[in-house]
């Protein structure tokens, strides 16, 4: 496939006239990009439809004094019409249309505050129906697991001291375990431990 150059693009054919412009486009740092040859005829046509002309084409219109009357200039034939619904974003496509084709009537979103409660409820129902809003699901009954309180009589001295130091949530729980020890086995290695003094 030949490389599109200004010298080999027929300026009388809109789908060829501007193809050379798309050769070696800036693409990134120290990189260029030339689109697929199947794309550039449409791109060239787009530029022509939008009214772009090369300076040589404009110069050719000048009279012997070098003047051009504005009536001689080419007319723009196509314009971009932005999307009439949704976000004004490049992923939300508009369309190219003839210059005299009117804009589409913009879509307006109703303001719920301007509606009666009954109308608002109907709007909400439509939102539920289309899945925009989700209905609250009833909470299923769940089994709860409760642990029996720590009983020092069921554990060794080392286990009780470890629980009191690391496992008990707070001083209230430590006091409860020490009280249970006093009423139970009364092991001095637990009750006289200086760490629990004052509890």
Phi and psi in degrees as a GROMACS rama.xvg file:
@    title "Ramachandran Plot"
@    xaxis  label "Phi"
@    yaxis  label "Psi"
@TYPE xy
-69.7363  151.197  UNK-2
-78.5419  130.26  UNK-3
-73.6253  114.298  UNK-4
-120.241  156.416  UNK-5
-57.3001  -32.9998  UNK-6
-73.5793  -23.8567  UNK-7
-112.404  13.0293  UNK-8
-101.669  118.032  UNK-9
-67.5328  112.541  UNK-10
-70.537  -14.0522  UNK-11
-85.2089  -8.56798  UNK-12
-112.728  112.597  UNK-13
-55.8083  -32.9333  UNK-14
-79.349  -3.24372  UNK-15
-116.583  -28.5081  UNK-16
-54.2659  -37.3071  UNK-17
-109.716  8.8797  UNK-18
-58.8664  -37.4426  UNK-19
-62.1812  -23.1442  UNK-20
-64.802  -26.5366  UNK-21
-92.8363  9.61107  UNK-22
-82.9429  130.248  UNK-23
55.6776  52.5555  UNK-24
-68.2664  144.701  UNK-25
-60.4543  132.663  UNK-26
-126  -29.3163  UNK-27
-175.581  -173.751  UNK-28
-60.108  115.679  UNK-29
57.8418  28.385  UNK-30
-130.584  151.461  UNK-31
-129.732  168.482  UNK-32
-146.443  130.917  UNK-33
-115.383  119.281  UNK-34
-63.7329  163.496  UNK-35
-58.2136  140.716  UNK-36
-62.2649  -18.4633  UNK-37
-76.2813  -19.6391  UNK-38
-86.8414  -37.7928  UNK-39
-67.8426  -24.8366  UNK-40
-60.7036  -41.3636  UNK-41
-67.6485  -36.0911  UNK-42
-67.3443  -40.4674  UNK-43
-62.4777  -43.0227  UNK-44
-62.3494  -38.9788  UNK-45
-60.5765  -45.4999  UNK-46
-60.353  -42.3462  UNK-47
-65.2127  -43.8439  UNK-48
-62.1319  -32.6458  UNK-49
-80.3044  -0.886326  UNK-50
98.0121  5.13485  UNK-51
-79.6741  136.863  UNK-52
-137.107  147.402  UNK-53
-74.1155  152.55  UNK-54
-57.5767  -33.4729  UNK-55
-64.5602  -35.9573  UNK-56
-68.1948  -38.2909  UNK-57
-68.4921  -42.6281  UNK-58
-61.3026  -33.3935  UNK-59
-68.1781  -18.6221  UNK-60
-82.893  -13.4427  UNK-61
-70.029  147.589  UNK-62
-81.0212  -174.578  UNK-63
-64.3659  -19.2536  UNK-64
-91.1909  -0.916164  UNK-65
86.1569  14.3633  UNK-66
-102.281  149.311  UNK-67
-128.795  128.752  UNK-68
-82.3934  142.155  UNK-69
-58.3922  -27.4349  UNK-70
-65.5771  -18.5541  UNK-71
-81.6969  -19.1624  UNK-72
-68.38  145.317  UNK-73
-62.0605  150.77  UNK-74
-97.2458  145.869  UNK-75
-73.0033  130.865  UNK-76
-104.961  -25.2258  UNK-77
-128.958  152.644  UNK-78
-140.683  157.342  UNK-79
-87.1031  130.542  UNK-80
-109.479  114.358  UNK-81
-65.7849  161.632  UNK-82
-60.8822  136.52  UNK-83
-90.487  -9.15774  UNK-84
-131.789  151.501  UNK-85
83.6107  -170.479  UNK-86
-73.5153  146.559  UNK-87
-82.8862  80.8876  UNK-88
-137.495  149.695  UNK-89
-65.8049  -18.3327  UNK-90
-84.186  -12.0841  UNK-91
-101.177  100.169  UNK-92
-71.4599  137.614  UNK-93
-94.3804  -149.061  UNK-94
-152.268  159.864  UNK-95
-97.3549  132.462  UNK-96
-137.783  169.867  UNK-97
-64.0267  152.972  UNK-98
-59.2443  -34.7428  UNK-99
-90.7588  1.27953  UNK-100
-76.131  129.081  UNK-101
-71.1236  156.967  UNK-102
-68.8579  149.346  UNK-103
-73.3506  148.151  UNK-104
-63.4342  123.205  UNK-105
-63.9247  144.309  UNK-106
-82.7937  127.485  UNK-107
-106.213  139.329  UNK-108
-90.6152  127.624  UNK-109
-66.0279  146.325  UNK-110
-94.0099  112.334  UNK-111
-57.8587  -29.0757  UNK-112
-65.8588  -19.6131  UNK-113
-89.3038  2.93119  UNK-114
-110.879  160.287  UNK-115
-73.0166  162.079  UNK-116
-56.0895  -37.0752  UNK-117
-64.3967  -43.0123  UNK-118
-66.3235  -38.1789  UNK-119
-63.4637  -40.2569  UNK-120
-64.0031  -38.3898  UNK-121
-65.3406  -40.1569  UNK-122
-63.8308  -43.1159  UNK-123
-62.6159  -39.668  UNK-124
-61.905  -39.4454  UNK-125
-64.6337  -36.7995  UNK-126
-64.3516  -40.0668  UNK-127
-65.2965  -41.4001  UNK-128
-63.6936  -40.4339  UNK-129
-83.5649  -7.25906  UNK-130
89.8372  3.23497  UNK-131
-67.3038  -41.8967  UNK-132
-105.926  145.005  UNK-133
-109.355  134.934  UNK-134
-74.2245  144.614  UNK-135
-68.8618  125.255  UNK-136
-80.2896  138.239  UNK-137
-63.0672  138.115  UNK-138
-70.366  124.344  UNK-139
-71.3424  150.973  UNK-140
-66.148  131.681  UNK-141
-119.96  138.889  UNK-142
-73.4909  140.325  UNK-143
-110.661  141.492  UNK-144
-105.939  120.56  UNK-145
-111.592  134.694  UNK-146
-92.5438  140.118  UNK-147
-67.5884  144.86  UNK-148
-58.7121  150.844  UNK-149
-63.9484  123.281  UNK-150
-109.599  111.391  UNK-151
-61.5239  -27.2092  UNK-152
-64.8066  -20.3283  UNK-153
-87.8818  1.44394  UNK-154
-131.737  161.92  UNK-155
-74.914  166.769  UNK-156
-57.455  -46.1743  UNK-157
-62.0151  -41.1049  UNK-158
-65.5949  -40.0536  UNK-159
-66.3767  -46.2499  UNK-160
-61.9168  -38.0102  UNK-161
-65.1549  -42.5628  UNK-162
-62.3787  -44.5718  UNK-163
-61.8062  -34.9716  UNK-164
-81.9352  -40.949  UNK-165
-117.559  -27.4486  UNK-166
-94.5557  -27.3737  UNK-167
-69.8999  139.779  UNK-168
-71.1377  -34.9459  UNK-169
-161.752  -177.414  UNK-170
-65.7925  -29.8794  UNK-171
-62.7347  -42.138  UNK-172
-68.1624  -37.8406  UNK-173
-63.107  -42.3402  UNK-174
-62.3687  -39.7547  UNK-175
-63.2866  -43.9167  UNK-176
-66.4629  -40.7146  UNK-177
-64.9592  -38.1399  UNK-178
-64.7469  -40.2778  UNK-179
-65.1028  -34.5453  UNK-180
-68.0343  -39.0227  UNK-181
-64.6475  -33.7805  UNK-182
-84.4116  -12.7851  UNK-183
-107.418  -108.931  UNK-184
-80.4481  -17.0653  UNK-185
53.2036  47.1118  UNK-186
-79.9559  122.408  UNK-187
-68.157  -28.044  UNK-188
-62.5939  -18.3946  UNK-189
-97.9048  -51.1747  UNK-190
-68.6629  -30.3098  UNK-191
-97.2365  5.62009  UNK-192
-62.5134  122.98  UNK-193
-61.0612  -20.071  UNK-194
-67.1787  -25.7199  UNK-195
-103.566  11.049  UNK-196
-63.669  132.567  UNK-197
92.4117  -4.75152  UNK-198
